[in-house]
């Protein structure tokens, strides 16, 4: 087979996959939000409303600053990555069984269904971040990001980690409905450990080392380092969350193959 023919086949396969993912994302939006009223805009509005609400509550409860950091900027850089984590991980619950009928289409796989949902959650929360941050900056309530590259890196770190964790929720809830009852307790237990509500530098040395074992802490630290700049002290290792993501992805893909075979037998 000639190089040109192989190249054309690869391009055709990629375009087909992109069309499949686009169709799955649109189908998911229509099923969840409908065509009436605001429809798909809820993908954007839902995380925006939650974030702005938390900002108002924290501003009243804690005043203007927390450890020398403006409270609105601190909430923005904590709650938006947390929203990304929660939307993506919760999106994996019962995802396969609710879309198993799509497997009758030859061009659609379980992995396509999963990726379509993750892209939808990631895109919606990213759009919410851009709108909220732009509005707060325009109003003079927060400063612009000091290092946009680190902001994007921290966001992608959280997205990759949430995506691979969602893959495990997706598979686990397919095998046992009881496990779905543990997802929300896990989310709440993760909340004080995640790095959303504190900076690592505020903790005693022993606690810092312990908290840095949690990969989400590194995501928050990188995101805040980019947004808040050099006047804060951050602690992180960029590759740590990505290594977690790669390990979880490798295990998750193997488990997904077994799950696909199980669904076809059923």
HELIX and SHEET records of a PDB file:
HELIX    1   1 UNK A    3  UNK A   33  1                                  31    
HELIX    2   2 UNK A   39  UNK A   41  5                                   3    
HELIX    3   3 UNK A   42  UNK A   62  1                                  21    
HELIX    4   4 UNK A   71  UNK A   90  1                                  20    
HELIX    5   5 UNK A   95  UNK A   98  1                                   4    
HELIX    6   6 UNK A  100  UNK A  104  5                                   5    
HELIX    7   7 UNK A  110  UNK A  138  1                                  29    
HELIX    8   8 UNK A  148  UNK A  175  1                                  28    
HELIX    9   9 UNK A  180  UNK A  191  1                                  12    
HELIX   10  10 UNK A  200  UNK A  202  5                                   3    
HELIX   11  11 UNK A  205  UNK A  211  1                                   7    
HELIX   12  12 UNK A  215  UNK A  228  1                                  14    
HELIX   13  13 UNK A  229  UNK A  231  5                                   3    
HELIX   14  14 UNK A  238  UNK A  265  1                                  28    
SHEET    1   A 2 UNK A  65  UNK A  66  0                                        
SHEET    2   A 2 UNK A  69  UNK A  70 -1                                        
END                                                                             
